[in-house]
Amino acid sequence: AVLPGGGWPGHGVTELLSAQSGTLEWRLLGALLRQVCAAGRSVVLVGPPRPPHPPGLRLDGIAEQQLVWVMAETPAERLWSTEQLVKANACGALIAWLPQVRAEQVRRLQVLAAGCAGPVFLCRPATAARESSAAPLRLLARVGADWELLVDVFKRKGPPLETTLHLPSVPGGLQAILTPRLQKPSTLLPLEPAPQTAPFPLPSEADHALVSTPAAVTRRHRLAH
């Protein structure tokens, strides 16, 4: 209800900011992605920091056969892939990890995404909150207690939201197996502190072998069962 229209925008750019890239986005967008998949539309990921996990997606009710993963390694590849997908307007939802995107690039994406039939989410680091952006909706998410997500909506259409949202966010695979007590870990008694031990020495540079690999070419993968 705090978002314009009472839910996620159906088009345009939304910025999701987090210090835990690749994790909180799924928990925040899970319900929306289930709706997109249920409608028979595809969810496209551009440059996620780690590969999608099909068993976890199934437990969250997200059909992995409708998930398209675009492997784009460099900032330029990720931005180009995102722009082409927005222009094609073929996604039920597009999630792009663009940690180094600039303000003028976000502005161009917002202009393109205004005519999309699905939402476009840009995942950026929490430090980007200090930067200006043309995205009409910007959120900062972080982990709270008891499987909660703490979300600050620091830019939206209409009056600013002054309070932090506390959203329940138990992953779908754990909802059925966690006892009510384990779903409220803050109520558990704290454990005794572990005894202090001497830290392991850090390895020297001589202990490491440097291996260079060629840059990956952008390619598109469709996850299957």
Sequence and secondary structure as in RCSB ss.txt:
>XXXX:A:sequence
AVLPGGGWPGHGVTELLSAQSGTLEWRLLGALLRQVCAAGRSVVLVGPPRPPHPPGLRLDGIAEQQLVWVMAETP
AERLWSTEQLVKANACGALIAWLPQVRAEQVRRLQVLAAGCAGPVFLCRPATAARESSAAPLRLLARVGADWELL
VDVFKRKGPPLETTLHLPSVPGGLQAILTPRLQKPSTLLPLEPAPQTAPFPLPSEADHALVSTPAAVTRRHRLAH
>XXXX:A:secstr
  SGGGSS SSSEEEEEESSTTTHHHHHHHHHHHHHHHTT  EEEES SS   HHHHHHTT  GGGEEEEE  SH
HHHHHHHHHHHHHT  SEEEEE TT  HHHHHHHHHHHTT SS EEEEEEGGGGGS    SEEEEEEE STTEEE
EEEEE SSS   S EEEE   HHHHTTS TTTT GGGS                GGG           EEEE   
